[in-house]
Amino acid sequence: MKAHKFTEEYYTDCRKLFAAHGATTPSRFARECYDRTHCGVWTEFLLRGTDPNGAESIMSADMSGTEDTLEWLEPRCVGVRFGTIVEGSDAEFEADPLRFPIDDREIAEAWDFLEETSG
């Protein structure tokens, strides 16, 4: 499998990440990632924790309404995680979570890992 190309871009938040991928909403960013990978990665967003311990929560990109906006996500988002499901099976693989700041190489490496793992 051919490795994903990457730039020297460095993303400090989801606004910069989305802009570099030509996306304006979480669902559009997830669709762009899915379309750019052979295995069709899924995307989840790591959200800043609200409990006393500050634990992060995870939200899938299957958002609707007010949640599917950059304005809603930006103050809450601390990173992203990508994964894939192996076609024809229930096997699911996840790359390590990526927390801001993220460089473009880390995203390419996560996608490459998922492409190689899903076979």
N, CA, C and O atoms as a GROMACS GRO file, in nm:
protein
  476
    1MET      N    1   0.085  -0.118   0.000
    1MET     CA    2   0.000   0.000   0.000
    1MET      C    3   0.089   0.124   0.000
    1MET      O    4   0.190   0.130   0.071
    2LYS      N    5   0.052   0.219  -0.078
    2LYS     CA    6   0.127   0.343  -0.092
    2LYS      C    7   0.106   0.432   0.031
    2LYS      O    8  -0.006   0.449   0.077
    3ALA      N    9   0.214   0.488   0.082
    3ALA     CA   10   0.207   0.575   0.200
    3ALA      C   11   0.137   0.706   0.164
    3ALA      O   12   0.150   0.758   0.053
    4HIS      N   13   0.064   0.759   0.260
    4HIS     CA   14  -0.004   0.887   0.240
    4HIS      C   15   0.096   1.001   0.242
    4HIS      O   16   0.188   1.003   0.324
    5LYS      N   17   0.079   1.093   0.152
    5LYS     CA   18   0.165   1.211   0.149
    5LYS      C   19   0.125   1.303   0.263
    5LYS      O   20   0.010   1.303   0.308
    6PHE      N   21   0.220   1.381   0.309
    6PHE     CA   22   0.192   1.476   0.416
    6PHE      C   23   0.268   1.604   0.390
    6PHE      O   24   0.363   1.608   0.312
    7THR      N   25   0.226   1.708   0.457
    7THR     CA   26   0.289   1.839   0.446
    7THR      C   27   0.362   1.870   0.576
    7THR      O   28   0.369   1.785   0.666
    8GLU      N   29   0.413   1.988   0.586
    8GLU     CA   30   0.477   2.034   0.709
    8GLU      C   31   0.376   2.107   0.799
    8GLU      O   32   0.415   2.170   0.898
    9GLU      N   33   0.248   2.098   0.764
    9GLU     CA   34   0.143   2.165   0.843
    9GLU      C   35   0.144   2.117   0.987
    9GLU      O   36   0.177   2.002   1.017
   10TYR      N   37   0.106   2.208   1.075
   10TYR     CA   38   0.103   2.184   1.219
   10TYR      C   39  -0.030   2.241   1.269
   10TYR      O   40  -0.055   2.360   1.254
   11TYR      N   41  -0.114   2.157   1.328
   11TYR     CA   42  -0.249   2.197   1.368
   11TYR      C   43  -0.258   2.212   1.519
   11TYR      O   44  -0.230   2.118   1.594
   12THR      N   45  -0.296   2.329   1.563
   12THR     CA   46  -0.309   2.355   1.706
   12THR      C   47  -0.453   2.340   1.755
   12THR      O   48  -0.478   2.336   1.876
   13ASP      N   49  -0.546   2.331   1.661
   13ASP     CA   50  -0.688   2.315   1.697
   13ASP      C   51  -0.765   2.262   1.577
   13ASP      O   52  -0.711   2.251   1.467
   14CYS      N   53  -0.892   2.228   1.600
   14CYS     CA   54  -0.972   2.168   1.493
   14CYS      C   55  -1.001   2.268   1.381
   14CYS      O   56  -1.020   2.226   1.267
   15ARG      N   57  -1.006   2.397   1.409
   15ARG     CA   58  -1.029   2.497   1.303
   15ARG      C   59  -0.918   2.490   1.198
   15ARG      O   60  -0.946   2.490   1.078
   16LYS      N   61  -0.793   2.484   1.243
   16LYS     CA   62  -0.681   2.476   1.149
   16LYS      C   63  -0.678   2.341   1.078
   16LYS      O   64  -0.647   2.334   0.959
   17LEU      N   65  -0.710   2.235   1.150
   17LEU     CA   66  -0.714   2.102   1.091
   17LEU      C   67  -0.820   2.095   0.982
   17LEU      O   68  -0.794   2.045   0.872
   18PHE      N   69  -0.939   2.143   1.011
   18PHE     CA   70  -1.048   2.140   0.913
   18PHE      C   71  -1.013   2.224   0.791
   18PHE      O   72  -1.036   2.181   0.678
   19ALA      N   73  -0.958   2.343   0.812
   19ALA     CA   74  -0.924   2.433   0.702
   19ALA      C   75  -0.824   2.367   0.606
   19ALA      O   76  -0.837   2.379   0.484
   20ALA      N   77  -0.726   2.298   0.661
   20ALA     CA   78  -0.625   2.232   0.578
   20ALA      C   79  -0.685   2.118   0.495
   20ALA      O   80  -0.630   2.080   0.392
   21HIS      N   81  -0.798   2.065   0.541
   21HIS     CA   82  -0.864   1.956   0.470
   21HIS      C   83  -0.987   2.003   0.395
   21HIS      O   84  -1.066   1.921   0.348
   22GLY      N   85  -1.004   2.133   0.382
   22GLY     CA   86  -1.116   2.188   0.306
   22GLY      C   87  -1.253   2.158   0.366
   22GLY      O   88  -1.352   2.149   0.294
   23ALA      N   89  -1.258   2.142   0.498
   23ALA     CA   90  -1.383   2.107   0.566
   23ALA      C   91  -1.430   2.222   0.654
   23ALA      O   92  -1.349   2.298   0.709
   24THR      N   93  -1.561   2.234   0.668
   24THR     CA   94  -1.617   2.338   0.752
   24THR      C   95  -1.698   2.282   0.869
   24THR      O   96  -1.738   2.357   0.958
   25THR      N   97  -1.721   2.152   0.869
   25THR     CA   98  -1.796   2.088   0.978
   25THR      C   99  -1.728   1.957   1.017
   25THR      O  100  -1.651   1.902   0.938
   26PRO      N  101  -1.755   1.907   1.136
   26PRO     CA  102  -1.699   1.777   1.176
   26PRO      C  103  -1.734   1.665   1.078
   26PRO      O  104  -1.648   1.584   1.043
   27SER      N  105  -1.858   1.659   1.034
   27SER     CA  106  -1.898   1.550   0.943
   27SER      C  107  -1.828   1.562   0.808
   27SER      O  108  -1.795   1.461   0.746
   28ARG      N  109  -1.805   1.684   0.761
   28ARG     CA  110  -1.734   1.701   0.633
   28ARG      C  111  -1.587   1.662   0.648
   28ARG      O  112  -1.528   1.604   0.556
   29PHE      N  113  -1.527   1.695   0.762
   29PHE     CA  114  -1.389   1.653   0.786
   29PHE      C  115  -1.381   1.500   0.786
   29PHE      O  116  -1.292   1.442   0.724
   30ALA      N  117  -1.474   1.436   0.856
   30ALA     CA  118  -1.475   1.289   0.862
   30ALA      C  119  -1.494   1.229   0.723
   30ALA      O  120  -1.429   1.129   0.690
   31ARG      N  121  -1.581   1.287   0.642
   31ARG     CA  122  -1.605   1.238   0.506
   31ARG      C  123  -1.479   1.253   0.421
   31ARG      O  124  -1.446   1.164   0.343
   32GLU      N  125  -1.409   1.364   0.436
   32GLU     CA  126  -1.287   1.387   0.360
   32GLU      C  127  -1.181   1.283   0.397
   32GLU      O  128  -1.111   1.232   0.310
   33CYS      N  129  -1.168   1.252   0.526
   33CYS     CA  130  -1.073   1.150   0.570
   33CYS      C  131  -1.111   1.014   0.515
   33CYS      O  132  -1.026   0.939   0.467
   34TYR      N  133  -1.238   0.981   0.522
   34TYR     CA  134  -1.289   0.853   0.469
   34TYR      C  135  -1.255   0.842   0.320
   34TYR      O  136  -1.206   0.739   0.275
   35ASP      N  137  -1.282   0.948   0.245
   35ASP     CA  138  -1.260   0.947   0.100
   35ASP      C  139  -1.112   0.940   0.062
   35ASP      O  140  -1.079   0.888  -0.044
   36ARG      N  141  -1.024   0.991   0.145
   36ARG     CA  142  -0.880   0.994   0.113
   36ARG      C  143  -0.808   0.864   0.148
   36ARG      O  144  -0.690   0.849   0.117
   37THR      N  145  -0.878   0.772   0.212
   37THR     CA  146  -0.813   0.647   0.251
   37THR      C  147  -0.877   0.529   0.180
   37THR      O  148  -0.999   0.524   0.161
   38HIS      N  149  -0.794   0.435   0.141
   38HIS     CA  150  -0.843   0.316   0.072
   38HIS      C  151  -0.936   0.234   0.162
   38HIS      O  152  -1.035   0.177   0.116
   39CYS      N  153  -0.902   0.227   0.290
   39CYS     CA  154  -0.981   0.146   0.383
   39CYS      C  155  -1.102   0.219   0.438
   39CYS      O  156  -1.183   0.159   0.510
   40GLY      N  157  -1.118   0.348   0.407
   40GLY     CA  158  -1.232   0.425   0.455
   40GLY      C  159  -1.232   0.444   0.606
   40GLY      O  160  -1.316   0.388   0.676
   41VAL      N  161  -1.136   0.522   0.655
   41VAL     CA  162  -1.126   0.541   0.800
   41VAL      C  163  -1.249   0.612   0.856
   41VAL      O  164  -1.313   0.693   0.787
   42TRP      N  165  -1.280   0.581   0.982
   42TRP     CA  166  -1.380   0.659   1.054
   42TRP      C  167  -1.306   0.756   1.144
   42TRP      O  168  -1.189   0.735   1.176
   43THR      N  169  -1.375   0.860   1.186
   43THR     CA  170  -1.315   0.965   1.268
   43THR      C  171  -1.396   0.985   1.394
   43THR      O  172  -1.519   0.986   1.390
   44GLU      N  173  -1.327   1.000   1.504
   44GLU     CA  174  -1.388   1.038   1.630
   44GLU      C  175  -1.314   1.159   1.684
   44GLU      O  176  -1.196   1.179   1.656
   45PHE      N  177  -1.386   1.239   1.760
   45PHE     CA  178  -1.327   1.359   1.819
   45PHE      C  179  -1.310   1.340   1.968
   45PHE      O  180  -1.402   1.295   2.036
   46LEU      N  181  -1.193   1.374   2.019
   46LEU     CA  182  -1.167   1.369   2.162
   46LEU      C  183  -1.212   1.501   2.222
   46LEU      O  184  -1.169   1.608   2.179
   47LEU      N  185  -1.300   1.492   2.320
   47LEU     CA  186  -1.356   1.613   2.380
   47LEU      C  187  -1.300   1.636   2.519
   47LEU      O  188  -1.277   1.542   2.596
   48ARG      N  189  -1.278   1.761   2.549
   48ARG     CA  190  -1.228   1.801   2.681
   48ARG      C  191  -1.321   1.747   2.788
   48ARG      O  192  -1.443   1.756   2.775
   49GLY      N  193  -1.263   1.690   2.891
   49GLY     CA  194  -1.342   1.631   2.998
   49GLY      C  195  -1.415   1.735   3.081
   49GLY      O  196  -1.366   1.845   3.104
   50THR      N  197  -1.534   1.697   3.125
   50THR     CA  198  -1.611   1.787   3.210
   50THR      C  199  -1.626   1.732   3.351
   50THR      O  200  -1.679   1.800   3.439
   51ASP      N  201  -1.579   1.609   3.373
   51ASP     CA  202  -1.590   1.553   3.508
   51ASP      C  203  -1.474   1.607   3.595
   51ASP      O  204  -1.379   1.664   3.541
   52PRO      N  205  -1.480   1.590   3.725
   52PRO     CA  206  -1.379   1.647   3.815
   52PRO      C  207  -1.236   1.599   3.785
   52PRO      O  208  -1.140   1.670   3.814
   53ASN      N  209  -1.223   1.480   3.726
   53ASN     CA  210  -1.090   1.429   3.694
   53ASN      C  211  -1.041   1.477   3.558
   53ASN      O  212  -0.927   1.452   3.521
   54GLY      N  213  -1.126   1.545   3.484
   54GLY     CA  214  -1.088   1.596   3.353
   54GLY      C  215  -1.076   1.491   3.246
   54GLY      O  216  -1.010   1.513   3.145
   55ALA      N  217  -1.139   1.376   3.266
   55ALA     CA  218  -1.131   1.268   3.167
   55ALA      C  219  -1.192   1.311   3.034
   55ALA      O  220  -1.294   1.380   3.031
   56GLU      N  221  -1.128   1.270   2.926
   56GLU     CA  222  -1.178   1.301   2.794
   56GLU      C  223  -1.295   1.210   2.759
   56GLU      O  224  -1.305   1.098   2.808
   57SER      N  225  -1.381   1.260   2.674
   57SER     CA  226  -1.486   1.176   2.618
   57SER      C  227  -1.466   1.173   2.467
   57SER      O  228  -1.389   1.251   2.411
   58ILE      N  229  -1.534   1.082   2.403
   58ILE     CA  230  -1.517   1.063   2.259
   58ILE      C  231  -1.652   1.081   2.193
   58ILE      O  232  -1.754   1.032   2.242
   59MET      N  233  -1.652   1.152   2.082
   59MET     CA  234  -1.774   1.172   2.006
   59MET      C  235  -1.749   1.132   1.862
   59MET      O  236  -1.650   1.174   1.801
   60SER      N  237  -1.838   1.049   1.808
   60SER     CA  238  -1.822   1.009   1.669
   60SER      C  239  -1.853   1.127   1.578
   60SER      O  240  -1.908   1.227   1.623
   61ALA      N  241  -1.817   1.114   1.453
   61ALA     CA  242  -1.843   1.221   1.356
   61ALA      C  243  -1.986   1.215   1.303
   61ALA      O  244  -2.023   1.296   1.218
   62ASP      N  245  -2.066   1.120   1.350
   62ASP     CA  246  -2.206   1.110   1.309
   62ASP      C  247  -2.288   1.212   1.386
   62ASP      O  248  -2.378   1.177   1.463
   63MET      N  249  -2.258   1.338   1.364
   63MET     CA  250  -2.323   1.446   1.437
   63MET      C  251  -2.436   1.503   1.352
   63MET      O  252  -2.440   1.484   1.230
   64SER      N  253  -2.524   1.573   1.417
   64SER     CA  254  -2.630   1.642   1.344
   64SER      C  255  -2.663   1.772   1.416
   64SER      O  256  -2.627   1.792   1.531
   65GLY      N  257  -2.732   1.858   1.346
   65GLY     CA  258  -2.777   1.982   1.406
   65GLY      C  259  -2.665   2.069   1.458
   65GLY      O  260  -2.564   2.088   1.391
   66THR      N  261  -2.684   2.122   1.578
   66THR     CA  262  -2.589   2.218   1.634
   66THR      C  263  -2.454   2.156   1.667
   66THR      O  264  -2.354   2.228   1.672
   67GLU      N  265  -2.448   2.025   1.689
   67GLU     CA  266  -2.319   1.962   1.718
   67GLU      C  267  -2.231   1.952   1.594
   67GLU      O  268  -2.108   1.948   1.606
   68ASP      N  269  -2.290   1.948   1.477
   68ASP     CA  270  -2.213   1.935   1.353
   68ASP      C  271  -2.170   2.072   1.301
   68ASP      O  272  -2.188   2.105   1.184
   69THR      N  273  -2.112   2.150   1.391
   69THR     CA  274  -2.060   2.281   1.353
   69THR      C  275  -1.923   2.300   1.416
   69THR      O  276  -1.893   2.246   1.522
   70LEU      N  277  -1.843   2.375   1.349
   70LEU     CA  278  -1.711   2.407   1.402
   70LEU      C  279  -1.724   2.488   1.531
   70LEU      O  280  -1.645   2.472   1.624
   71GLU      N  281  -1.825   2.576   1.536
   71GLU     CA  282  -1.844   2.660   1.654
   71GLU      C  283  -1.875   2.576   1.778
   71GLU      O  284  -1.832   2.609   1.888
   72TRP      N  285  -1.950   2.467   1.762
   72TRP     CA  286  -1.981   2.381   1.876
   72TRP      C  287  -1.859   2.299   1.916
   72TRP      O  288  -1.829   2.286   2.034
   73LEU      N  289  -1.790   2.243   1.816
   73LEU     CA  290  -1.680   2.151   1.844
   73LEU      C  291  -1.554   2.220   1.894
   73LEU      O  292  -1.487   2.169   1.984
   74GLU      N  293  -1.521   2.334   1.836
   74GLU     CA  294  -1.390   2.396   1.862
   74GLU      C  295  -1.356   2.415   2.010
   74GLU      O  296  -1.245   2.381   2.049
   75PRO      N  297  -1.444   2.468   2.094
   75PRO     CA  298  -1.403   2.486   2.234
   75PRO      C  299  -1.392   2.356   2.313
   75PRO      O  300  -1.338   2.355   2.423
   76ARG      N  301  -1.444   2.246   2.258
   76ARG     CA  302  -1.447   2.118   2.329
   76ARG      C  303  -1.341   2.019   2.280
   76ARG      O  304  -1.301   1.929   2.354
   77CYS      N  305  -1.297   2.035   2.156
   77CYS     CA  306  -1.213   1.934   2.091
   77CYS      C  307  -1.067   1.946   2.132
   77CYS      O  308  -1.008   2.054   2.125
   78VAL      N  309  -1.010   1.833   2.176
   78VAL     CA  310  -0.868   1.830   2.213
   78VAL      C  311  -0.788   1.737   2.124
   78VAL      O  312  -0.666   1.724   2.140
   79GLY      N  313  -0.856   1.671   2.027
   79GLY     CA  314  -0.784   1.582   1.937
   79GLY      C  315  -0.879   1.497   1.855
   79GLY      O  316  -1.001   1.515   1.857
   80VAL      N  317  -0.819   1.403   1.780
   80VAL     CA  318  -0.896   1.313   1.693
   80VAL      C  319  -0.842   1.172   1.706
   80VAL      O  320  -0.730   1.149   1.751
   81ARG      N  321  -0.925   1.078   1.666
   81ARG     CA  322  -0.883   0.937   1.659
   81ARG      C  323  -0.944   0.879   1.533
   81ARG      O  324  -1.059   0.906   1.500
   82PHE      N  325  -0.865   0.797   1.464
   82PHE     CA  326  -0.910   0.733   1.341
   82PHE      C  327  -0.913   0.582   1.361
   82PHE      O  328  -0.835   0.528   1.440
   83GLY      N  329  -1.001   0.517   1.290
   83GLY     CA  330  -1.009   0.372   1.295
   83GLY      C  331  -1.070   0.320   1.166
   83GLY      O  332  -1.110   0.397   1.079
   84THR      N  333  -1.078   0.189   1.157
   84THR     CA  334  -1.140   0.127   1.040
   84THR      C  335  -1.197  -0.009   1.078
   84THR      O  336  -1.155  -0.070   1.176
   85ILE      N  337  -1.291  -0.053   1.001
   85ILE     CA  338  -1.350  -0.186   1.015
   85ILE      C  339  -1.307  -0.266   0.894
   85ILE      O  340  -1.317  -0.219   0.781
   86VAL      N  341  -1.259  -0.388   0.917
   86VAL     CA  342  -1.217  -0.473   0.806
   86VAL      C  343  -1.343  -0.522   0.735
   86VAL      O  344  -1.431  -0.583   0.795
   87GLU      N  345  -1.348  -0.493   0.606
   87GLU     CA  346  -1.466  -0.530   0.528
   87GLU      C  347  -1.490  -0.680   0.532
   87GLU      O  348  -1.397  -0.760   0.517
   88GLY      N  349  -1.615  -0.718   0.553
   88GLY     CA  350  -1.651  -0.859   0.557
   88GLY      C  351  -1.631  -0.924   0.693
   88GLY      O  352  -1.647  -1.046   0.707
   89SER      N  353  -1.596  -0.844   0.793
   89SER     CA  354  -1.576  -0.900   0.927
   89SER      C  355  -1.618  -0.796   1.030
   89SER      O  356  -1.656  -0.684   0.996
   90ASP      N  357  -1.610  -0.834   1.155
   90ASP     CA  358  -1.637  -0.739   1.262
   90ASP      C  359  -1.508  -0.685   1.323
   90ASP      O  360  -1.512  -0.614   1.424
   91ALA      N  361  -1.394  -0.718   1.262
   91ALA     CA  362  -1.266  -0.673   1.316
   91ALA      C  363  -1.253  -0.522   1.299
   91ALA      O  364  -1.275  -0.467   1.191
   92GLU      N  365  -1.217  -0.456   1.407
   92GLU     CA  366  -1.204  -0.311   1.406
   92GLU      C  367  -1.066  -0.274   1.458
   92GLU      O  368  -1.017  -0.331   1.556
   93PHE      N  369  -1.004  -0.178   1.392
   93PHE     CA  370  -0.871  -0.132   1.432
   93PHE      C  371  -0.876   0.018   1.456
   93PHE      O  372  -0.946   0.092   1.386
   94GLU      N  373  -0.801   0.064   1.556
   94GLU     CA  374  -0.792   0.205   1.588
   94GLU      C  375  -0.646   0.246   1.591
   94GLU      O  376  -0.560   0.172   1.638
   95ALA      N  377  -0.621   0.365   1.542
   95ALA     CA  378  -0.487   0.424   1.557
   95ALA      C  379  -0.484   0.492   1.694
   95ALA      O  380  -0.588   0.516   1.755
   96ASP      N  381  -0.365   0.523   1.741
   96ASP     CA  382  -0.353   0.595   1.867
   96ASP      C  383  -0.421   0.731   1.856
   96ASP      O  384  -0.418   0.793   1.749
   97PRO      N  385  -0.482   0.778   1.964
   97PRO     CA  386  -0.543   0.911   1.961
   97PRO      C  387  -0.437   1.018   1.933
   97PRO      O  388  -0.322   1.006   1.977
   98LEU      N  389  -0.475   1.120   1.861
   98LEU     CA  390  -0.387   1.232   1.831
   98LEU      C  391  -0.442   1.355   1.902
   98LEU      O  392  -0.555   1.397   1.877
   99ARG      N  393  -0.363   1.412   1.990
   99ARG     CA  394  -0.405   1.530   2.065
   99ARG      C  395  -0.332   1.653   2.013
   99ARG      O  396  -0.214   1.648   1.981
  100PHE      N  397  -0.406   1.764   2.006
  100PHE     CA  398  -0.346   1.889   1.959
  100PHE      C  399  -0.234   1.931   2.053
  100PHE      O  400  -0.247   1.918   2.174
  101PRO      N  401  -0.125   1.982   1.997
  101PRO     CA  402  -0.098   2.006   1.856
  101PRO      C  403  -0.063   1.877   1.781
  101PRO      O  404   0.002   1.787   1.835
  102ILE      N  405  -0.108   1.871   1.656
  102ILE     CA  406  -0.088   1.754   1.570
  102ILE      C  407  -0.019   1.801   1.443
  102ILE      O  408  -0.056   1.905   1.387
  103ASP      N  409   0.080   1.726   1.397
  103ASP     CA  410   0.136   1.763   1.268
  103ASP      C  411   0.080   1.668   1.161
  103ASP      O  412   0.033   1.559   1.192
  104ASP      N  413   0.088   1.713   1.038
  104ASP     CA  414   0.028   1.639   0.927
  104ASP      C  415   0.090   1.500   0.912
  104ASP      O  416   0.022   1.406   0.869
  105ARG      N  417   0.217   1.486   0.946
  105ARG     CA  418   0.284   1.356   0.939
  105ARG      C  419   0.215   1.254   1.031
  105ARG      O  420   0.201   1.138   0.994
  106GLU      N  421   0.172   1.297   1.150
  106GLU     CA  422   0.104   1.206   1.243
  106GLU      C  423  -0.026   1.152   1.184
  106GLU      O  424  -0.060   1.035   1.203
  107ILE      N  425  -0.098   1.238   1.115
  107ILE     CA  426  -0.222   1.193   1.051
  107ILE      C  427  -0.191   1.093   0.942
  107ILE      O  428  -0.256   0.988   0.934
  108ALA      N  429  -0.094   1.123   0.858
  108ALA     CA  430  -0.056   1.030   0.751
  108ALA      C  431  -0.010   0.896   0.808
  108ALA      O  432  -0.045   0.791   0.754
  109GLU      N  433   0.065   0.898   0.916
  109GLU     CA  434   0.111   0.774   0.979
  109GLU      C  435  -0.005   0.694   1.037
  109GLU      O  436  -0.006   0.571   1.028
  110ALA      N  437  -0.103   0.761   1.096
  110ALA     CA  438  -0.221   0.692   1.148
  110ALA      C  439  -0.298   0.626   1.034
  110ALA      O  440  -0.339   0.510   1.046
  111TRP      N  441  -0.317   0.698   0.924
  111TRP     CA  442  -0.387   0.641   0.809
  111TRP      C  443  -0.309   0.525   0.750
  111TRP      O  444  -0.368   0.423   0.713
  112ASP      N  445  -0.176   0.539   0.739
  112ASP     CA  446  -0.093   0.430   0.686
  112ASP      C  447  -0.106   0.305   0.774
  112ASP      O  448  -0.119   0.194   0.723
  113PHE      N  449  -0.102   0.323   0.905
  113PHE     CA  450  -0.116   0.211   0.998
  113PHE      C  451  -0.248   0.140   0.975
  113PHE      O  452  -0.253   0.017   0.968
  114LEU      N  453  -0.355   0.215   0.963
  114LEU     CA  454  -0.488   0.156   0.944
  114LEU      C  455  -0.499   0.085   0.809
  114LEU      O  456  -0.562  -0.021   0.799
  115GLU      N  457  -0.440   0.142   0.705
  115GLU     CA  458  -0.442   0.079   0.572
  115GLU      C  459  -0.367  -0.055   0.578
  115GLU      O  460  -0.414  -0.156   0.525
  116GLU      N  461  -0.250  -0.055   0.642
  116GLU     CA  462  -0.170  -0.178   0.652
  116GLU      C  463  -0.239  -0.282   0.738
  116GLU      O  464  -0.238  -0.401   0.704
  117THR      N  465  -0.299  -0.240   0.849
  117THR     CA  466  -0.362  -0.332   0.942
  117THR      C  467  -0.488  -0.396   0.884
  117THR      O  468  -0.516  -0.513   0.908
  118SER      N  469  -0.564  -0.317   0.807
  118SER     CA  470  -0.690  -0.368   0.754
  118SER      C  471  -0.671  -0.451   0.628
  118SER      O  472  -0.764  -0.515   0.580
  119GLY      N  473  -0.551  -0.448   0.577
  119GLY     CA  474  -0.510  -0.536   0.475
  119GLY      C  475  -0.541  -0.528   0.337
  119GLY      O  476  -0.497  -0.614   0.260
   0.00000   0.00000   0.00000
